[in-house]
Amino acid sequence: MAENLIFRLPPTFETVEQERQHRKERLAAALRIFGWFGFEEGVAGHITARDPELTDHFWVNPFGLSFSHIRVSDLILVNHAGETVEGRYPVNPAAFAIHSQVHQARPDVVAAAHSHSTYGRALSTLGDMLEPITQDACAFYEDHGMFEEFGGVVLDIEEGKRIAAALGGHKAVILANHGLLTVGDCVDTAAWWFITMERSAQVQLVAKAAGTVKHISHDNAKLTHGLNGNPLTGWLNFQPLWDQITRREPDLLD
């Protein structure tokens, strides 16, 4: 009998210190995975995790350090003024301008992910939303926004506020001529939404280049969104990647 089957669920924590350590470990792992998948473009790109105690502070990758080399001990804690209050490195000014405003506008958001990934950038030049043409893309059906005007490198928090407004209550936003940004109730979920959104952008670009695509009906897209687009599904989909990256690169936990 299958009475002792293991079904993974998000962890719970007895102390804020345990929760902070967990978020930092998942953040370092997500950054390594982004490096592994080739989402890095020079110094561009960042993933943040809200501190569980100092909720107007967030942990983020340091400016100028490769995704592929990030360890837990490299992460920096940034306050509401954009100052590094823990860690040895400065924050990317664009990371602060964007993520501080997203976290401020969305108290439900624990983590946010953004990078200049290839297919997300390509899609962002077309003015197109993700369309319900695959099961995976339905995770974003009526659940992503569009920031329609590229205003240069985001260094002004007012631009960050406009990005947060375009995100609204959704899990993702396409930044015109820039790339993708996703959010979640934990690092795992935010990172997975970015990964699958990037891949869905790739599929959409390839499919439309090949011919006329067939859309999933509204009712079936909504049904699939409910199954594929909920936070628990996002968390679950990240777990095999966590297993792989921590086994092949255990130094990330240092």
C-alpha positions as CSV (number, residue, x, y, z in Angstrom):
1,M,0.0,0.0,0.0
2,A,1.1,3.6,-0.7
3,E,0.4,4.9,2.7
4,N,3.8,6.7,3.2
5,L,4.1,8.5,-0.1
6,I,6.1,11.7,0.1
7,F,4.4,14.8,-1.2
8,R,6.5,18.0,-0.8
9,L,4.9,21.1,0.6
10,P,6.3,24.5,1.4
11,P,8.0,24.6,4.8
12,T,7.0,26.3,7.9
13,F,9.3,27.9,10.4
14,E,9.6,28.2,14.2
15,T,11.8,31.3,14.2
16,V,12.4,34.3,12.0
17,E,16.1,33.3,11.8
18,Q,15.1,30.0,10.2
19,E,12.9,31.7,7.7
20,R,15.5,34.2,6.8
21,Q,18.1,31.5,6.2
22,H,15.7,29.6,4.1
23,R,14.9,32.6,1.9
24,K,18.6,33.3,1.5
25,E,19.4,29.8,0.5
26,R,16.6,29.7,-2.1
27,L,17.7,33.1,-3.4
28,A,21.3,32.0,-3.9
29,A,20.0,28.8,-5.6
30,A,17.7,30.7,-7.9
31,L,20.5,33.0,-9.0
32,R,22.7,30.0,-9.7
33,I,19.9,28.5,-11.8
34,F,19.5,31.8,-13.7
35,G,23.2,31.7,-14.5
36,W,23.0,28.0,-15.5
37,F,20.1,28.8,-17.9
38,G,22.0,31.7,-19.5
39,F,19.7,34.5,-18.2
40,E,22.8,36.7,-17.3
41,E,23.7,39.7,-19.4
42,G,26.7,41.4,-17.9
43,V,25.7,43.1,-14.6
44,A,22.0,43.3,-15.5
45,G,19.4,41.2,-13.6
46,H,18.4,40.7,-10.0
47,I,16.3,38.6,-7.7
48,T,15.1,39.9,-4.4
49,A,13.7,38.3,-1.3
50,R,11.9,40.4,1.4
51,D,13.4,40.0,4.9
52,P,10.9,38.2,7.1
53,E,11.5,40.5,10.1
54,L,12.6,43.9,8.5
55,T,9.8,43.8,5.9
56,D,10.9,47.1,4.2
57,H,14.4,45.5,3.6
58,F,15.2,42.9,1.0
59,W,18.0,40.5,0.2
60,V,19.5,40.7,-3.3
61,N,22.5,39.7,-5.4
62,P,25.4,42.1,-5.2
63,F,26.1,44.5,-8.1
64,G,28.7,43.1,-10.5
65,L,28.9,39.5,-9.1
66,S,28.1,36.7,-11.5
67,F,24.9,34.8,-11.0
68,S,26.9,31.6,-11.4
69,H,29.1,32.4,-8.5
70,I,26.6,33.6,-5.9
71,R,26.8,32.1,-2.4
72,V,24.5,32.7,0.5
73,S,27.3,34.7,2.2
74,D,27.5,37.0,-0.8
75,L,23.9,38.2,-0.6
76,I,23.4,41.8,0.6
77,L,20.5,43.2,2.7
78,V,19.3,46.6,1.4
79,N,17.1,49.0,3.3
80,H,14.3,51.3,2.2
81,A,16.8,54.0,1.3
82,G,18.9,51.8,-1.0
83,E,21.7,51.3,1.5
84,T,23.6,48.1,2.0
85,V,23.1,47.3,5.7
86,E,24.5,43.8,5.7
87,G,27.1,42.5,3.3
88,R,30.2,43.6,1.5
89,Y,29.0,44.9,-1.8
90,P,26.8,47.7,-3.2
91,V,23.4,47.2,-4.7
92,N,22.6,47.6,-8.4
93,P,20.9,51.0,-8.6
94,A,18.3,49.5,-11.1
95,A,17.6,46.6,-8.7
96,F,16.7,49.1,-5.9
97,A,14.7,51.4,-8.2
98,I,12.5,48.6,-9.5
99,H,12.3,46.1,-6.6
100,S,11.9,48.5,-3.8
101,Q,8.8,49.9,-5.4
102,V,7.4,46.5,-6.3
103,H,7.9,45.3,-2.7
104,Q,6.3,48.5,-1.4
105,A,3.3,48.3,-3.7
106,R,2.7,44.6,-3.1
107,P,2.9,43.5,0.6
108,D,2.0,40.0,-0.5
109,V,5.1,39.7,-2.7
110,V,8.1,38.0,-0.9
111,A,10.3,37.7,-4.0
112,A,10.7,39.4,-7.4
113,A,12.8,38.3,-10.4
114,H,14.1,40.2,-13.4
115,S,16.8,39.6,-15.9
116,H,17.6,40.5,-19.5
117,S,16.8,37.0,-20.8
118,T,16.9,36.5,-24.6
119,Y,13.4,35.5,-25.4
120,G,11.8,37.8,-22.9
121,R,13.7,40.7,-24.4
122,A,12.6,39.7,-27.9
123,L,9.0,39.4,-27.0
124,S,9.2,42.8,-25.2
125,T,10.1,44.5,-28.4
126,L,6.8,43.5,-30.1
127,G,4.2,45.0,-27.8
128,D,2.6,41.5,-27.5
129,M,1.3,39.8,-24.4
130,L,1.8,36.1,-23.8
131,E,-1.0,34.3,-25.6
132,P,-2.8,31.1,-24.4
133,I,-1.2,28.8,-27.0
134,T,0.3,26.2,-24.7
135,Q,-0.6,24.7,-21.3
136,D,2.4,26.4,-19.7
137,A,1.6,29.8,-21.1
138,C,-1.9,29.6,-19.5
139,A,-0.2,30.1,-16.1
140,F,-0.1,33.8,-17.2
141,Y,-3.5,34.0,-18.8
142,E,-5.1,37.3,-17.8
143,D,-2.4,37.4,-15.1
144,H,0.4,39.6,-16.5
145,G,0.7,43.2,-17.3
146,M,2.5,45.4,-19.8
147,F,4.8,48.4,-19.1
148,E,4.5,50.0,-22.4
149,E,7.1,52.8,-22.5
150,F,10.8,52.2,-22.3
151,G,12.3,55.1,-20.4
152,G,16.0,54.1,-20.4
153,V,17.9,52.3,-17.6
154,V,15.7,52.3,-14.5
155,L,17.5,54.4,-12.0
156,D,14.6,56.6,-10.7
157,I,12.2,55.2,-8.2
158,E,9.4,57.0,-10.0
159,E,10.0,54.7,-12.9
160,G,9.9,51.8,-10.4
161,K,6.6,53.0,-9.2
162,R,5.2,53.0,-12.8
163,I,6.5,49.4,-13.3
164,A,4.8,48.4,-10.0
165,A,1.6,50.0,-11.3
166,A,1.8,48.1,-14.6
167,L,2.4,44.9,-12.6
168,G,-0.8,45.5,-10.6
169,G,-2.0,42.5,-8.9
170,H,-0.5,40.1,-11.4
171,K,2.3,37.6,-11.2
172,A,4.3,39.1,-14.0
173,V,4.8,42.1,-16.2
174,I,6.5,42.6,-19.6
175,L,8.7,45.6,-19.7
176,A,8.7,47.1,-23.2
177,N,12.1,46.9,-25.0
178,H,13.6,45.5,-21.7
179,G,12.5,42.1,-20.6
180,L,10.3,40.2,-18.0
181,L,9.7,40.7,-14.3
182,T,7.9,38.1,-12.1
183,V,6.8,38.0,-8.5
184,G,5.8,35.4,-6.0
185,D,4.9,34.6,-2.4
186,C,8.3,32.9,-2.1
187,V,11.6,32.9,-4.0
188,D,10.8,29.5,-5.5
189,T,7.6,30.6,-7.0
190,A,8.9,34.0,-8.4
191,A,11.9,32.2,-9.9
192,W,9.8,29.5,-11.5
193,W,7.3,32.0,-13.0
194,F,10.3,33.7,-14.6
195,I,11.7,30.5,-16.0
196,T,8.5,29.3,-17.5
197,M,7.5,32.8,-18.7
198,E,10.9,33.0,-20.6
199,R,10.3,29.6,-22.1
200,S,6.7,30.5,-23.0
201,A,8.0,33.6,-24.8
202,Q,10.4,31.4,-26.7
203,V,7.6,29.0,-27.8
204,Q,5.4,31.9,-28.8
205,L,8.1,33.5,-31.0
206,V,9.0,30.2,-32.6
207,A,5.4,29.2,-33.2
208,K,4.4,32.5,-34.8
209,A,7.4,32.5,-37.0
210,A,6.4,29.0,-38.2
211,G,2.8,29.8,-39.0
212,T,-0.6,30.6,-37.6
213,V,-1.0,29.5,-34.0
214,K,-4.1,27.9,-32.5
215,H,-5.3,29.5,-29.3
216,I,-6.7,27.7,-26.3
217,S,-10.3,28.8,-25.6
218,H,-11.0,31.3,-22.9
219,D,-12.8,28.8,-20.7
220,N,-10.0,26.2,-21.0
221,A,-7.3,28.8,-20.5
222,K,-9.0,30.0,-17.3
223,L,-9.3,26.5,-16.1
224,T,-5.6,25.7,-16.8
225,H,-4.6,29.0,-15.2
226,G,-6.3,27.8,-12.0
227,L,-4.3,24.6,-12.1
228,N,-1.0,25.7,-13.5
229,G,-0.9,29.3,-12.3
230,N,-1.4,29.0,-8.6
231,P,1.5,29.6,-6.1
232,L,1.7,26.0,-4.9
233,T,2.2,24.7,-8.5
234,G,4.8,27.4,-9.0
235,W,6.6,26.3,-5.8
236,L,6.4,22.6,-6.8
237,N,7.9,23.2,-10.2
238,F,10.9,24.8,-8.7
239,Q,11.8,21.9,-6.4
240,P,13.5,19.6,-9.0
241,L,15.7,22.6,-10.0
242,W,16.6,23.1,-6.3
243,D,17.5,19.5,-6.0
244,Q,19.7,19.6,-9.1
245,I,21.5,22.9,-8.3
246,T,22.3,22.0,-4.7
247,R,23.6,18.6,-5.7
248,R,25.8,19.9,-8.5
249,E,26.9,23.1,-6.8
250,P,26.6,22.7,-3.0
251,D,29.0,25.6,-2.4
252,L,26.2,28.0,-3.1
253,L,25.0,27.3,0.5
254,D,28.3,28.6,2.0
